[in-house]
Amino acid sequence: MLCCVLLFYHAAHASDFRFSPRPNKAHLIQWRTWGKEAFDEAQKEDKLILLSLSAVWCHWCHVMDETTYSDQEIITFINDNFIPVRVDADMRPDIDTLYNQGGWPSTAILTPRGEVISGGNYIPQEEMLGRLKRTVAFYNGNRDAVLERIEEIKAMKEFQNIGKEDTGAMDKVDLDFIVQILKGSFDDKYGGFGNGQKFPSPDSIDFLLSVYSKNKDEEIMRIVILTLDHMAKGAIFDQVEGGFFRYATKSDWSEPHYEKMLEVNAGLIRNYAEASQALGRKDYLRIVQKSSRFVQSKLFDASSGAFYGSQDADEGYFKKADRRGVKTPAVDRTAYADSSSLMISALVAAYEATGQRQYLDTAAKGATFLLTKLYATHDGVFHYYRDGAPHLPGLLVDHAVFGTAMLDLYNVTGEKKYLIAAKEIGRIIIDRFYDPGMKRFRMNLDSSSVMPVTAGVLAELNGNLANYRAIGFLSRLEFTGEYSSLKEARDAAVSTLSRAYGKFTPHAAAFGNALLWIIGEPVQITIIAERAEIGKFLPVINNIYVPEKSLTVLSPSADARDIKKHNYALKESVYLCAGKRCSAAISDPERLGRELKDLAGSLSSK
């Protein structure tokens, strides 16, 4: 049984892989690309597979290349006794999800059929050779017992899944439970969640801001403010150039790992922008502006509209207060659909918070790049763009966040091209990703994908997170009036996933963000106006923090049938609805602002 995504293999060369930018000999290992040919070779030669999961931004991946994988004795032993396979975690998140051992680098030793025998993260030079020799000796001496044990684990897991029932529909109790999970893991001294090393948790801040806007819980406000304040003044934020590092190794947000990821900065730009609106903290806009400036200067190509994935961790560079004349850390000039989409949504939030057109222009340019380079109407979204071509179609999370970004842009511009793309993405998710047997969405569309019995620690977490993103997107899409068929699949997935959302705090918040669209009262805003006239209403709507809002723009001349279907008058006006409440027609922008604030405020008792 071959595991996971098996793609066509080609003879690999050192240039196919990305190693440390500093001197190393890791390229002397005879790395194969992930694919059917590598597994066929392993089975034919009856050799174990040494899987290296690496990332171009990863400091310890670079160290391992420069030391462990540059030791000649280790290189020779690997080449003689293993089929070495190298996988870039950013380019192949599907493989990384299945085999990651809890961080980067990840080192996994697999059977010729792809089952994990042993694994670890960074393995120093002095330990690697002994570990490899012991593993080969153990497997060669206990091959039948190892394979038998894998079959036992498989049978046990299948038995454990028998008779599991869904928990039923979600309600407000689940939202309250997620709030309690976040409160219980909150660091009351430095903010953030958990103790020890600190990772930003944008989903958690999104969720808490939305809940606070409705119930005005002072403790929630304190959690958000303490977290955002400490991150902004902590070492995790680059005070010189702006932008956030991936995480801090200390609970007070100090001693960070210095890689800067597009995804992390997207989430935090969105957090600070929305917090500035929700909490009236205009000082947070300094963080928005400085971080956005970093992204636009280092991780954005203004000529093409491409957002780049990351900037390398160079501790010596980032510790300098004066960096003039110092070589800038390398940037991964690969455009990834998921992190690019998240950045588009973040810049939309920055535009709403500031009213500054530059953020919207950058977001729109980024969307044009995605729509032309990483999206095809019938094929859907490709994961990354590199060397002039798109690669790796069919990942659920790419589709979900791409569709969400299109809805975000439609909300602030009213341009139907974004809505059309979002609707097409919705069709693809429902028609191709939904698994009626499992009652959830597949992580990817590759029909040869098989979950290994001993999957890595991130497999369940990332699989659930991708589903939460899809559920949230589809729930938003429902308010556009499309897809009566999506509700059944979405609700089934919600029920199936409800068993797992409490296992990991940030993922619980991601599930909560999806639930807010299902059991909350999203605000539906309908603008009836010709294209030239909607501009008088949009700035008013964008300036008011309404976390779950859906926009529909209808033209009296082109959409008369739809307007009449909703019993609206064929004249320029705006209607606001939430739950079973709807306003009368509003034609004055100033009145629209008052009524939208009043409606959003009235949701607090629900």
RODO-2510 file (C-alpha; in nm, 4 decimals, decimal comma):
residues 606
     n   res          X          Y          Z
     1     m     0,0000     0,0000     0,0000
     2     l     0,1655     0,3165    -0,1145
     3     c     0,0892     0,6101     0,1100
     4     c    -0,0170     0,9609     0,0319
     5     v     0,0142     1,1606    -0,2878
     6     l     0,2107     0,9696    -0,5492
     7     l     0,3024     1,1931    -0,8379
     8     f     0,4979     1,1166    -1,1532
     9     y     0,8645     1,0944    -1,0693
    10     h     1,1551     1,2296    -1,2646
    11     a     1,5239     1,1820    -1,2137
    12     a     1,6214     1,4182    -0,9372
    13     h     1,9196     1,6486    -0,9428
    14     a     2,0593     1,8659    -0,6675
    15     s     1,9026     2,1670    -0,8377
    16     d     1,5584     2,0154    -0,7759
    17     f     1,6008     2,0722    -0,4016
    18     r     1,6596     2,3706    -0,1774
    19     f     1,9422     2,3463     0,0736
    20     s     2,0990     2,5863     0,3210
    21     p     2,2307     2,9017     0,1510
    22     r     2,5544     2,8587     0,3459
    23     p     2,8293     2,6099     0,2525
    24     n     2,7187     2,2472     0,2901
    25     k     2,7412     1,9051     0,1235
    26     a     2,3795     1,7966     0,1651
    27     h     2,3426     1,7839    -0,2119
    28     l     2,5818     1,4857    -0,2191
    29     i     2,3074     1,2704    -0,0727
    30     q     2,1254     1,1084    -0,3638
    31     w     1,7884     1,2617    -0,2840
    32     r     1,4800     1,1469    -0,4706
    33     t     1,1679     1,3504    -0,5182
    34     w     0,8526     1,2278    -0,3497
    35     g     0,6623     1,0036    -0,5856
    36     k     0,5737     0,6568    -0,7074
    37     e     0,9162     0,5925    -0,8548
    38     a     1,0879     0,6457    -0,5199
    39     f     0,8542     0,3999    -0,3479
    40     d     0,8858     0,1483    -0,6287
    41     e     1,2634     0,1690    -0,5963
    42     a     1,2464     0,1200    -0,2202
    43     q     1,0287    -0,1902    -0,2579
    44     k     1,2382    -0,3356    -0,5371
    45     e     1,5622    -0,2917    -0,3399
    46     d     1,3911    -0,3621    -0,0036
    47     k     1,5398    -0,0480     0,1499
    48     l     1,4026     0,1857     0,4106
    49     i     1,3166     0,5419     0,3082
    50     l     1,4836     0,8350     0,4812
    51     l     1,2365     1,1228     0,4516
    52     s     1,3665     1,4749     0,5142
    53     l     1,1019     1,7447     0,5562
    54     s     1,2717     2,0803     0,5242
    55     a     1,1809     2,4439     0,4656
    56     v     1,3711     2,7241     0,3000
    57     w     1,3134     2,9603     0,5963
    58     c     1,4033     2,7062     0,8666
    59     h     1,7187     2,7793     1,0683
    60     w     1,7680     2,4282     1,2062
    61     c     1,7017     2,2784     0,8634
    62     h     1,9969     2,4820     0,7421
    63     v     2,2088     2,3737     1,0378
    64     m     2,1268     2,0101     0,9666
    65     d     2,2295     2,0558     0,6030
    66     e     2,5575     2,2177     0,7093
    67     t     2,6478     1,9589     0,9733
    68     t     2,4592     1,6275     0,9810
    69     y     2,3977     1,6022     0,6073
    70     s     2,7495     1,7274     0,5287
    71     d     2,9262     1,4508     0,7211
    72     q     3,0841     1,2202     0,4616
    73     e     3,0321     0,9027     0,6652
    74     i     2,6631     0,9863     0,7093
    75     i     2,6279     1,0748     0,3398
    76     t     2,7808     0,7415     0,2372
    77     f     2,5700     0,5375     0,4807
    78     i     2,2476     0,7024     0,3663
    79     n     2,3278     0,6519    -0,0022
    80     d     2,4198     0,2862     0,0521
    81     n     2,1379     0,1831     0,2872
    82     f     1,8366     0,4110     0,2246
    83     i     1,6248     0,5588    -0,0462
    84     p     1,6590     0,9246     0,0642
    85     v     1,3601     1,1457    -0,0187
    86     r     1,3601     1,5227     0,0324
    87     v     1,0357     1,7188     0,0603
    88     d     0,9922     2,0964     0,0819
    89     a     0,7309     2,1516     0,3523
    90     d     0,5958     2,4709     0,1948
    91     m     0,5631     2,3254    -0,1545
    92     r     0,4185     1,9962    -0,0336
    93     p     0,2074     2,0676     0,2754
    94     d     0,0102     1,7510     0,2018
    95     i     0,3186     1,5353     0,2594
    96     d     0,4373     1,7501     0,5486
    97     t     0,1015     1,7110     0,7217
    98     l     0,1209     1,3323     0,7086
    99     y     0,4815     1,2878     0,8161
   100     n     0,5798     1,5917     1,0226
   101     q     0,7244     1,4847     1,3566
   102     g     0,6268     1,8010     1,5413
   103     g     0,8395     2,0712     1,3818
   104     w     1,1032     2,1488     1,1213
   105     p     1,3212     1,9866     1,0188
   106     s     1,1386     1,6559     1,0460
   107     t     1,3253     1,3337     0,9873
   108     a     1,1192     1,0176     0,9380
   109     i     1,2356     0,6666     0,8554
   110     l     0,9703     0,4826     0,6566
   111     t     0,9109     0,1278     0,5420
   112     p     0,9264     0,0780     0,1649
   113     r     0,5456     0,1186     0,1698
   114     g     0,5542     0,4505     0,3521
   115     e     0,4773     0,3616     0,7154
   116     v     0,6755     0,5424     0,9840
   117     i     0,9197     0,3303     1,1837
   118     s     1,0896     0,6129     1,3719
   119     g     1,1190     0,9860     1,3534
   120     g     1,2517     1,3019     1,5044
   121     n     1,3227     1,6638     1,4301
   122     y     1,6721     1,8111     1,4218
   123     i     1,9178     1,5247     1,4640
   124     p     2,2743     1,6405     1,5375
   125     q     2,5719     1,5027     1,3532
   126     e     2,7028     1,3005     1,6473
   127     e     2,3718     1,1150     1,6887
   128     m     2,2607     1,0559     1,3310
   129     l     2,4863     0,7715     1,2195
   130     g     2,4204     0,5589     1,5262
   131     r     2,0470     0,6111     1,4961
   132     l     2,0473     0,5155     1,1302
   133     k     2,2538     0,2012     1,1897
   134     r     2,0308     0,0870     1,4775
   135     t     1,7160     0,1410     1,2744
   136     v     1,8455    -0,0534     0,9737
   137     a     1,9619    -0,3381     1,1980
   138     f     1,6315    -0,3486     1,3862
   139     y     1,4228    -0,3491     1,0702
   140     n     1,6343    -0,6127     0,8970
   141     g     1,6143    -0,8362     1,2031
   142     n     1,2475    -0,7791     1,2797
   143     r     1,0905    -0,7064     0,9423
   144     d     0,7935    -0,9401     0,9824
   145     a     0,7230    -0,8220     1,3370
   146     v     0,7299    -0,4548     1,2281
   147     l     0,4866    -0,5150     0,9435
   148     e     0,2621    -0,7241     1,1681
   149     r     0,2561    -0,4476     1,4285
   150     i     0,1556    -0,1930     1,1610
   151     e    -0,1376    -0,4154     1,0614
   152     e    -0,2398    -0,4465     1,4281
   153     i    -0,2413    -0,0684     1,4676
   154     k    -0,4470    -0,0362     1,1511
   155     a    -0,7055    -0,2892     1,2741
   156     m    -0,7204    -0,1215     1,6153
   157     k    -0,7862     0,2204     1,4618
   158     e    -1,0593     0,0792     1,2392
   159     f    -1,2223    -0,0830     1,5432
   160     q    -1,2049     0,2399     1,7440
   161     n    -1,3951     0,4210     1,4685
   162     i    -1,6819     0,1692     1,4635
   163     g    -1,9975     0,3006     1,6244
   164     k    -1,8806     0,6580     1,6658
   165     e    -2,1776     0,8862     1,6299
   166     d    -2,1976     1,2508     1,5439
   167     t    -2,2830     1,4806     1,8303
   168     g    -2,5561     1,6672     1,6464
   169     a    -2,6127     2,0316     1,5676
   170     m    -2,3965     2,2996     1,7228
   171     d    -2,5400     2,5786     1,9370
   172     k    -2,4318     2,8689     2,1551
   173     v    -2,3010     2,6294     2,4200
   174     d    -2,0207     2,5338     2,1812
   175     l    -1,9239     2,8974     2,1321
   176     d    -1,9177     2,9459     2,5081
   177     f    -1,7047     2,6336     2,5485
   178     i    -1,4499     2,7603     2,2982
   179     v    -1,4327     3,0902     2,4874
   180     q    -1,3619     2,8941     2,8061
   181     i    -1,0879     2,6931     2,6326
   182     l    -0,9159     3,0167     2,5336
   183     k    -0,9624     3,1732     2,8754
   184     g    -0,8210     2,8594     3,0386
   185     s    -0,5045     2,8621     2,8281
   186     f    -0,4485     3,2401     2,8451
   187     d    -0,1188     3,3646     2,9876
   188     d    -0,2355     3,6268     3,2342
   189     k     0,1078     3,7885     3,2566
   190     y     0,2307     3,8205     2,8987
   191     g    -0,0740     3,7452     2,6908
   192     g    -0,1026     3,4744     2,4307
   193     f    -0,2028     3,1165     2,4937
   194     g    -0,0071     2,8484     2,6717
   195     n     0,3233     2,8703     2,8563
   196     g     0,6806     2,8452     2,7367
   197     q     0,7380     2,9204     2,3700
   198     k     0,4730     3,1459     2,2186
   199     f     0,3156     3,1287     1,8772
   200     p     0,0798     3,4016     1,7567
   201     s    -0,2766     3,2726     1,7283
   202     p    -0,4618     3,4951     1,4790
   203     d    -0,7672     3,2657     1,4709
   204     s    -0,8062     3,3006     1,8467
   205     i    -0,7927     3,6807     1,8318
   206     d    -1,0394     3,6822     1,5392
   207     f    -1,2817     3,4698     1,7370
   208     l    -1,2513     3,6654     2,0607
   209     l    -1,2958     4,0013     1,8858
   210     s    -1,6125     3,8763     1,7216
   211     v    -1,7530     3,7383     2,0466
   212     y    -1,6601     4,0562     2,2342
   213     s    -1,8398     4,2730     1,9799
   214     k    -2,1600     4,0889     2,0739
   215     n    -2,1377     4,0250     2,4488
   216     k    -1,8954     4,2981     2,5669
   217     d    -1,7237     4,0549     2,8032
   218     e    -1,4540     4,2644     2,9736
   219     e    -1,2335     3,9600     3,0326
   220     i    -1,2282     3,8870     2,6603
   221     m    -1,1278     4,2450     2,5890
   222     r    -0,8453     4,2172     2,8436
   223     i    -0,7197     3,8939     2,6828
   224     v    -0,7106     4,0537     2,3393
   225     i    -0,5477     4,3777     2,4509
   226     l    -0,2846     4,2143     2,6733
   227     t    -0,1895     3,9763     2,3941
   228     l    -0,1703     4,2380     2,1201
   229     d     0,0107     4,4887     2,3424
   230     h     0,2787     4,2418     2,4534
   231     m     0,3378     4,1139     2,1005
   232     a     0,3710     4,4692     1,9699
   233     k     0,6391     4,5602     2,2226
   234     g     0,8009     4,2160     2,2354
   235     a     1,0989     4,0892     2,0408
   236     i     0,8676     3,8867     1,8168
   237     f     0,7884     4,2167     1,6417
   238     d     1,0698     4,3650     1,4348
   239     q     1,0870     4,7185     1,5693
   240     v     1,3255     4,8250     1,2927
   241     e     1,1665     4,7016     0,9707
   242     g     0,8246     4,5932     1,0897
   243     g     0,6667     4,2540     1,0535
   244     f     0,6463     3,9643     1,2968
   245     f     0,8749     3,6667     1,3346
   246     r     0,7195     3,3206     1,3339
   247     y     0,7342     3,2572     1,7074
   248     a     0,9149     3,3375     2,0316
   249     t     1,0953     3,0788     2,2411
   250     k     1,0118     3,2589     2,5665
   251     s     0,6705     3,3251     2,7197
   252     d     0,7322     3,7035     2,7263
   253     w     0,7583     3,7045     2,3439
   254     s     1,1377     3,7312     2,3553
   255     e     1,4156     3,5313     2,1847
   256     p     1,2256     3,4701     1,8629
   257     h     1,3091     3,2418     1,5768
   258     y     1,3783     3,5028     1,3141
   259     e     1,2023     3,3715     1,0046
   260     k     0,9239     3,5991     0,8791
   261     m     0,6325     3,4140     0,7252
   262     l     0,3733     3,5711     0,4966
   263     e     0,0968     3,3685     0,6638
   264     v     0,1877     3,4814     1,0155
   265     n     0,2053     3,8458     0,9156
   266     a    -0,1265     3,8200     0,7314
   267     g    -0,3011     3,6933     1,0421
   268     l    -0,1510     3,9588     1,2684
   269     i    -0,2107     4,2503     1,0300
   270     r    -0,5742     4,1395     1,0238
   271     n    -0,5840     4,1129     1,4043
   272     y    -0,4453     4,4593     1,4704
   273     a    -0,6604     4,6169     1,1999
   274     e    -0,9812     4,4644     1,3318
   275     a    -0,8879     4,5333     1,6942
   276     s    -0,8357     4,9003     1,6065
   277     q    -1,1970     4,9113     1,4884
   278     a    -1,3554     4,6847     1,7482
   279     l    -1,1772     4,8313     2,0504
   280     g    -1,1154     5,1874     1,9323
   281     r    -0,7389     5,1357     1,9610
   282     k    -0,6101     5,3612     1,6864
   283     d    -0,2548     5,3063     1,8131
   284     y    -0,2746     4,9554     1,6685
   285     l    -0,2739     5,1083     1,3227
   286     r     0,0980     5,1782     1,3663
   287     i     0,1545     4,8016     1,3766
   288     v    -0,0721     4,7554     1,0757
   289     q     0,1136     5,0189     0,8770
   290     k     0,4626     4,9050     0,9737
   291     s     0,3930     4,5356     0,9110
   292     s     0,2177     4,6069     0,5815
   293     r     0,5121     4,8207     0,4750
   294     f     0,7461     4,5287     0,5477
   295     v     0,5302     4,2914     0,3415
   296     q     0,5062     4,5316     0,0505
   297     s     0,8798     4,6002     0,0484
   298     k     1,0131     4,2455     0,1056
   299     l     0,7394     3,9929     0,0274
   300     f     0,5546     4,1535    -0,2641
   301     d     0,6368     4,2047    -0,6297
   302     a     0,4548     4,5211    -0,7333
   303     s     0,5075     4,4489    -1,1031
   304     s     0,3374     4,1070    -1,1026
   305     g     0,1206     4,1209    -0,7909
   306     a     0,2850     3,8091    -0,6432
   307     f     0,3200     3,7716    -0,2681
   308     y     0,6262     3,5749    -0,1615
   309     g     0,6243     3,3035     0,1025
   310     s     0,8879     3,3986     0,3591
   311     q     1,2096     3,5732     0,4532
   312     d     1,4972     3,3670     0,5894
   313     a     1,5885     3,3568     0,9586
   314     d     1,9143     3,5522     0,9883
   315     e     1,9679     3,6179     1,3571
   316     g     2,2758     3,8321     1,3058
   317     y     2,0912     4,0615     1,0664
   318     f     1,7719     4,1021     1,2649
   319     k     1,9510     4,1704     1,5927
   320     k     2,1153     4,4781     1,4441
   321     a     1,9561     4,8115     1,5243
   322     d     2,1251     4,9662     1,2203
   323     r     2,0970     4,7396     0,9152
   324     r     2,2092     4,9852     0,6529
   325     g     2,4630     4,8298     0,4205
   326     v     2,4036     4,4798     0,5599
   327     k     2,2959     4,2066     0,3203
   328     t     1,9220     4,1446     0,3506
   329     p     1,8166     3,7868     0,4383
   330     a     1,7022     3,5800     0,1429
   331     v     1,3378     3,5735     0,0388
   332     d     1,1574     3,2652    -0,0904
   333     r     1,0234     3,4035    -0,4182
   334     t     0,7595     3,1351    -0,4469
   335     a     0,3959     3,2461    -0,4453
   336     y     0,1702     3,0214    -0,2380
   337     a    -0,2064     3,0331    -0,2837
   338     d    -0,2944     2,9872     0,0832
   339     s    -0,0675     3,2497     0,2413
   340     s    -0,1262     3,4929    -0,0486
   341     s    -0,5017     3,4627     0,0005
   342     l    -0,4639     3,5256     0,3727
   343     m    -0,2599     3,8383     0,2979
   344     i    -0,5284     3,9663     0,0596
   345     s    -0,7857     3,9280     0,3381
   346     a    -0,5484     4,1038     0,5799
   347     l    -0,5012     4,4010     0,3477
   348     v    -0,8774     4,4252     0,3040
   349     a    -0,9021     4,4512     0,6842
   350     a    -0,6291     4,7183     0,6820
   351     y    -0,8222     4,9116     0,4185
   352     e    -1,1418     4,8931     0,6248
   353     a    -0,9591     5,0124     0,9369
   354     t    -0,7699     5,2993     0,7739
   355     g    -0,9597     5,3913     0,4586
   356     q    -0,6219     5,4105     0,2816
   357     r    -0,6600     5,3028    -0,0791
   358     q    -0,3051     5,1630    -0,1052
   359     y    -0,4060     4,8559     0,0962
   360     l    -0,6994     4,7798    -0,1298
   361     d    -0,4919     4,8374    -0,4425
   362     t    -0,2278     4,5915    -0,3232
   363     a    -0,4929     4,3360    -0,2296
   364     a    -0,6587     4,3703    -0,5707
   365     k    -0,3255     4,3331    -0,7491
   366     g    -0,2502     4,0220    -0,5469
   367     a    -0,5921     3,8833    -0,6350
   368     t    -0,5298     3,9438    -1,0043
   369     f    -0,2084     3,7418    -0,9784
   370     l    -0,3886     3,4530    -0,8094
   371     l    -0,6779     3,4599    -1,0543
   372     t    -0,4479     3,4545    -1,3571
   373     k    -0,1592     3,2372    -1,2366
   374     l    -0,2909     3,0021    -0,9675
   375     y    -0,6547     2,9517    -1,0593
   376     a    -0,8422     2,7952    -1,3478
   377     t    -1,2196     2,7962    -1,3664
   378     h    -1,2625     2,4205    -1,3973
   379     d    -0,9440     2,3026    -1,2270
   380     g    -0,9636     2,5206    -0,9190
   381     v    -0,6666     2,6512    -0,7214
   382     f    -0,3034     2,5425    -0,7558
   383     h    -0,0884     2,5517    -0,4439
   384     y     0,2190     2,7405    -0,5624
   385     y     0,3654     2,9321    -0,8547
   386     r     0,7339     2,8932    -0,9314
   387     d     0,9558     2,9063    -1,2387
   388     g     0,6753     3,0493    -1,4469
   389     a     0,4232     2,7727    -1,3816
   390     p     0,1562     2,6682    -1,1294
   391     h     0,2053     2,3471    -0,9321
   392     l     0,0054     2,1062    -0,7140
   393     p    -0,3695     2,1439    -0,7641
   394     g    -0,6388     2,0053    -0,5399
   395     l    -0,5638     2,1093    -0,1802
   396     l    -0,8715     2,1910     0,0288
   397     v    -0,7202     2,4689     0,2372
   398     d    -0,6041     2,6569    -0,0742
   399     h    -0,9591     2,6597    -0,2069
   400     a    -1,1147     2,7628     0,1238
   401     v    -0,8891     3,0622     0,1940
   402     f    -0,8819     3,1654    -0,1721
   403     g    -1,2626     3,1703    -0,1781
   404     t    -1,2693     3,3645     0,1486
   405     a    -1,0315     3,6260     0,0057
   406     m    -1,2591     3,6673    -0,2962
   407     l    -1,5587     3,7257    -0,0680
   408     d    -1,3585     3,9759     0,1373
   409     l    -1,2727     4,1727    -0,1760
   410     y    -1,6328     4,1578    -0,2970
   411     n    -1,7503     4,2921     0,0396
   412     v    -1,5425     4,6084     0,0089
   413     t    -1,5639     4,6675    -0,3667
   414     g    -1,8911     4,5157    -0,4854
   415     e    -1,7062     4,3885    -0,7946
   416     k    -1,8838     4,0764    -0,9176
   417     k    -1,5746     3,9111    -1,0625
   418     y    -1,4719     3,8273    -0,7076
   419     l    -1,8143     3,6860    -0,6227
   420     i    -1,8158     3,4787    -0,9410
   421     a    -1,4785     3,3260    -0,8485
   422     a    -1,5960     3,2545    -0,4935
   423     k    -1,9073     3,0780    -0,6213
   424     e    -1,7014     2,8621    -0,8531
   425     i    -1,4738     2,7663    -0,5652
   426     g    -1,7818     2,6757    -0,3618
   427     r    -1,9015     2,4432    -0,6378
   428     i    -1,5621     2,2730    -0,6539
   429     i    -1,5485     2,2173    -0,2768
   430     i    -1,8986     2,0687    -0,2640
   431     d    -1,8726     1,8627    -0,5829
   432     r    -1,5163     1,7331    -0,5504
   433     f    -1,3904     1,7606    -0,1940
   434     y    -1,6900     1,6446     0,0070
   435     d    -1,6740     1,2783     0,1100
   436     p    -2,0284     1,1588     0,1901
   437     g    -1,8937     0,8416     0,3480
   438     m    -1,6656     1,0212     0,5926
   439     k    -1,9067     1,3167     0,6203
   440     r    -1,6249     1,5670     0,5937
   441     f    -1,4096     1,7285     0,3272
   442     r    -1,1042     1,5595     0,1807
   443     m    -0,7757     1,7381     0,2359
   444     n    -0,6748     1,6830    -0,1246
   445     l    -0,8159     1,5407    -0,4463
   446     d    -0,5436     1,2909    -0,5327
   447     s    -0,7205     0,9570    -0,5631
   448     s    -0,4039     0,7644    -0,4768
   449     s    -0,3738     0,9351    -0,1398
   450     v    -0,3783     0,6883     0,1497
   451     m    -0,3428     0,7919     0,5131
   452     p    -0,0479     0,6047     0,6676
   453     v    -0,1347     0,4103     0,9809
   454     t     0,1327     0,5942     1,1771
   455     a     0,0627     0,9450     1,0491
   456     g     0,2493     1,2393     1,1974
   457     v     0,1226     1,4504     1,4840
   458     l    -0,0037     1,7254     1,2525
   459     a    -0,2189     1,5021     1,0319
   460     e    -0,5409     1,5207     1,2317
   461     l    -0,4886     1,8831     1,3337
   462     n    -0,4246     2,0139     0,9840
   463     g    -0,6975     1,7979     0,8346
   464     n    -0,9489     1,9400     1,0772
   465     l    -0,8224     2,2953     1,0277
   466     a    -0,8676     2,2678     0,6512
   467     n    -1,2242     2,1505     0,7134
   468     y    -1,2933     2,4406     0,9503
   469     r    -1,1734     2,6838     0,6848
   470     a    -1,3983     2,5187     0,4258
   471     i    -1,6986     2,5210     0,6585
   472     g    -1,6497     2,8899     0,7323
   473     f    -1,6171     2,9791     0,3653
   474     l    -1,9218     2,7777     0,2609
   475     s    -2,1253     2,9303     0,5428
   476     r    -2,0375     3,2765     0,4161
   477     l    -2,1184     3,1726     0,0627
   478     e    -2,4640     3,0606     0,1715
   479     f    -2,5535     3,4238     0,2380
   480     t    -2,4989     3,5090    -0,1269
   481     g    -2,8135     3,3121    -0,2033
   482     e    -2,6313     3,0272    -0,3746
   483     y    -2,6053     2,6573    -0,3172
   484     s    -2,8996     2,5077    -0,1385
   485     s    -2,6981     2,1848    -0,1742
   486     l    -2,4067     2,3131     0,0356
   487     k    -2,5979     2,3207     0,3639
   488     e    -2,6381     1,9445     0,3918
   489     a    -2,2698     1,8732     0,3309
   490     r    -2,1560     2,1584     0,5511
   491     d    -2,3796     2,0596     0,8435
   492     a    -2,2684     1,6970     0,8192
   493     a    -1,9052     1,8060     0,8333
   494     v    -1,9755     2,0305     1,1320
   495     s    -2,1358     1,7413     1,3173
   496     t    -1,8504     1,5039     1,2352
   497     l    -1,5817     1,7513     1,3375
   498     s    -1,7533     1,8585     1,6566
   499     r    -1,5846     1,5695     1,8376
   500     a    -1,2382     1,7096     1,7819
   501     y    -1,2390     2,0879     1,8087
   502     g    -1,1373     2,0964     2,1751
   503     k    -0,8129     1,9057     2,1239
   504     f    -0,5978     2,2038     2,0233
   505     t    -0,6649     2,5589     2,1339
   506     p    -0,5971     2,7565     1,8111
   507     h    -0,7973     2,5036     1,6090
   508     a    -1,0886     2,5351     1,8497
   509     a    -1,0955     2,9062     1,7668
   510     a    -1,0886     2,8309     1,3926
   511     f    -1,3916     2,6067     1,4419
   512     g    -1,5549     2,8839     1,6443
   513     n    -1,5010     3,1322     1,3617
   514     a    -1,6890     2,8969     1,1297
   515     l    -1,9684     2,8429     1,3835
   516     l    -2,0257     3,2158     1,4185
   517     w    -2,1511     3,2143     1,0589
   518     i    -2,3855     2,9239     1,1282
   519     i    -2,5386     2,9855     1,4704
   520     g    -2,4738     3,3573     1,5050
   521     e    -2,6562     3,6373     1,3314
   522     p    -2,4438     3,7554     1,0386
   523     v    -2,5433     4,0935     0,9039
   524     q    -2,6663     4,0843     0,5444
   525     i    -2,6238     4,4094     0,3558
   526     t    -2,7976     4,4560     0,0229
   527     i    -2,7075     4,7551    -0,1909
   528     i    -2,9456     4,8346    -0,4762
   529     a    -2,7690     5,0801    -0,7027
   530     e    -2,5977     5,1100    -1,0347
   531     r    -2,2242     5,0497    -1,0339
   532     a    -2,1339     5,4176    -1,0441
   533     e    -2,3393     5,4885    -0,7321
   534     i    -2,2395     5,2137    -0,4871
   535     g    -1,9290     5,4111    -0,3905
   536     k    -2,1354     5,6427    -0,1732
   537     f    -2,2372     5,3512     0,0528
   538     l    -1,9327     5,1251     0,0646
   539     p    -1,6996     5,3540     0,2663
   540     v    -1,9650     5,3846     0,5373
   541     i    -2,0094     5,0070     0,5536
   542     n    -1,6360     4,9355     0,5494
   543     n    -1,5655     5,1783     0,8325
   544     i    -1,7845     4,9940     1,0833
   545     y    -1,6592     4,6747     1,2494
   546     v    -1,9085     4,3978     1,1755
   547     p    -1,7163     4,0684     1,1973
   548     e    -1,9730     3,8538     1,0172
   549     k    -2,1162     4,0558     0,7328
   550     s    -2,2248     3,9593     0,3836
   551     l    -2,2693     4,2045     0,0988
   552     t    -2,4953     4,1742    -0,2033
   553     v    -2,4913     4,4363    -0,4782
   554     l    -2,7870     4,4438    -0,7176
   555     s    -2,8340     4,6692    -1,0162
   556     p    -3,1885     4,8056    -1,0740
   557     s    -3,1357     4,7747    -1,4484
   558     a    -2,9641     4,4331    -1,4605
   559     d    -3,1004     4,2520    -1,1536
   560     a    -3,4648     4,3585    -1,1489
   561     r    -3,5896     4,0010    -1,1128
   562     d    -3,3731     3,9313    -0,8073
   563     i    -3,4694     4,2626    -0,6504
   564     k    -3,8401     4,1881    -0,6885
   565     k    -3,7881     3,8348    -0,5566
   566     h    -3,6714     3,9891    -0,2294
   567     n    -3,9626     4,2351    -0,2291
   568     y    -3,7281     4,5316    -0,2527
   569     a    -3,8148     4,8463    -0,4422
   570     l    -3,6456     4,9159    -0,7753
   571     k    -3,4728     5,2270    -0,6528
   572     e    -3,1364     5,3206    -0,5062
   573     s    -3,1294     5,2048    -0,1455
   574     v    -2,9630     4,9799     0,1116
   575     y    -3,1256     4,7119     0,3279
   576     l    -2,9809     4,5653     0,6473
   577     c    -3,0862     4,2272     0,7848
   578     a    -2,9771     4,0063     1,0756
   579     g    -3,1686     3,6971     1,1741
   580     k    -3,5348     3,7748     1,1234
   581     r    -3,4906     4,1526     1,1445
   582     c    -3,4621     4,3773     0,8412
   583     s    -3,4483     4,7531     0,8071
   584     a    -3,6585     4,9680     0,5841
   585     a    -3,4968     5,1077     0,2714
   586     i    -3,2047     5,3418     0,3487
   587     s    -3,0944     5,5943     0,0911
   588     d    -2,8862     5,8349     0,3009
   589     p    -2,5249     5,7239     0,3739
   590     e    -2,5194     5,8998     0,7111
   591     r    -2,8354     5,7215     0,8195
   592     l    -2,6888     5,3953     0,6903
   593     g    -2,3927     5,4344     0,9249
   594     r    -2,6171     5,4933     1,2264
   595     e    -2,8464     5,2025     1,1514
   596     l    -2,5605     4,9626     1,0801
   597     k    -2,3982     5,0495     1,4139
   598     d    -2,7298     5,0075     1,5923
   599     l    -2,7937     4,6715     1,4286
   600     a    -2,4458     4,5425     1,5068
   601     g    -2,4859     4,6590     1,8662
   602     s    -2,8207     4,4874     1,9032
   603     l    -2,6592     4,1495     1,8424
   604     s    -2,4906     4,1696     2,1828
   605     s    -2,7842     4,0115     2,3672
   606     k    -2,8086     3,7122     2,1336
***
